[in-house]
Amino acid sequence: MKFTAEQIAGILEGEVVGNPNAEVSRLSKIEEGEEGSLTFLANPKYINYIYTTKASVTIVNDSFVPDAEITTTLIKVEDAYASFSKLLQFYNQVKLNKNGIEAQSFMSEGTKYGENLYLGSFSYIGQNVVLGDNVKIYPNSFIGDNVVIGDNVYIFAGAKIYSETIIGNNCTIHSGAIIGADGFGFVPNDEGVYSKVPQIGNVVIEDNVDIGANTTIDRATLGSTIIRKGVKLDNQIQIAHNVEIGRNTVIAGQTGVAGSTKIGENCMIGGQVGIAGHLIIGNNVRLQAQSGVARNIKDDETLQGTPSLAYTDFNKSYVHFKNLPKIVAEVEELKKQIINPKNGNNG
């Protein structure tokens, strides 16, 4: 799909300097720009490339004034980076705007769906499912019975949404994600044989949530596992049964959260963090990568390490960790001097 500089400027409310009819059909980095591509200049470190780029159109801040000849057509905007991000969102919407029900997909009778549904081949829709407007379900996806999905939701290829799950508006669920599988609930008998505890709750995902590829969110034993508005989950994350994650919290890949833990709002959790069960994590908490959390955490704390320590305490301690061999040698030398002093006094 091709767009002219004039059309792009209209989307971004920008000003064209150069050829308004310059056409672009793809995006590029400024240093790799080629004819027919669109790029942007926001970081001053890359300013030299605007004089050599072959990109047909470049988005720049409205304060930019070239001090040498350029060949690219400029679109001047208030904030080049923000405008380019907006354009990426627009481009993505156009690219992903599929409609219709493809052959070899299955939809149960009684399914309710809104406008502009896309259902890819080999996808399955269970009984009593409700789908909002602009829902896009890519091939090989599974939607279980009694699932409710809001407007503007993307479910990418191979995702599995188990029964009773509720998904809000403007959510994205990437390939391989599994929402609503059974929580890890087993009880041993006197002989140590485990029997399964039925998991009869569900998963509730509120608006504007992103769930990465191969992330799993378990259904609750009773009640709901809840992912609040604006949460962003990376790939390969495990969220156990009855966990609640507060608004606008972001979690990086390979993190695991054990059952019934409550995580507050606006938290930032690094990769490979392990969080034990039945804990309360406050608001605005920062957990550095590979931290192990086994206690409740108050609002605004920043932790690191396993078991996790206050971030500043960890850094101070780490200075000594690196010097341990030297410190041990010094301690051994002091012991020798105490036991065998030069004056020969062993008392």
C-alpha angles and dihedrals in degrees: 000000000000129000130186125228088248092055092048092048088053091054092048097037088236137142123251117225108186130007111005089194095057106130129217131184103174143030128245146171112265092243091051098040118143134183109289095028133112123219140162141225118214106133113072089216088073098047094109090063093065089071093052105031117116092205111130094221131024127189112219139171112271089242092064116113117177117229094197138032117292130188100198120093111243129221108197117209137163094253117017096192094049091045093050089050089051089050091051089055091049091047091050092050091052093046094049097040098115122156137191140044113282125218120270093029119121128221121180119232113267096033110148118211138168134223126313097017117176117198115179127215119283092018121136128214116193131211125301093008119160119204124185130215121303095013112163117198112182126211123296094020125141125214113185131213121297095010117154119204124183132215127303096015123156119203109183129212118302098009116144121212111187125213123292094019116146119207123186132213128301096015129149123205114186131215119295095014114142117205121188104012115152119287117243098265122152133147123205121222125216090281093052094252112142123226124192122254107218112246104215101161127089145223123260118197115186129207127306096016123150119201118192130226117290093005115144128209115187124217118245124262086228126355119005143314100225131206107187129216119300097010115152118203122189126216124295099017124150118214112183131212120299094008117147121203117196129230121296095001115149124205126190127220129296094018118143126204117193125220126300096004116144117214119195134226128291095011123155115210121185129218124293094013115157118209120189123225131271094023131136116224113193131224123285092016120161119207115186120221118289093012118152114216120198102154140054115277126214125225118288097012121144115205139182138176138037111307085022121246132191105286096242092045090051092052092048091048093047090062087062094042089062091050097047096110090052092045092049091051091051091049091051090051091050090051090053091051091050094047096039108025118184092247089060094240108141093178 
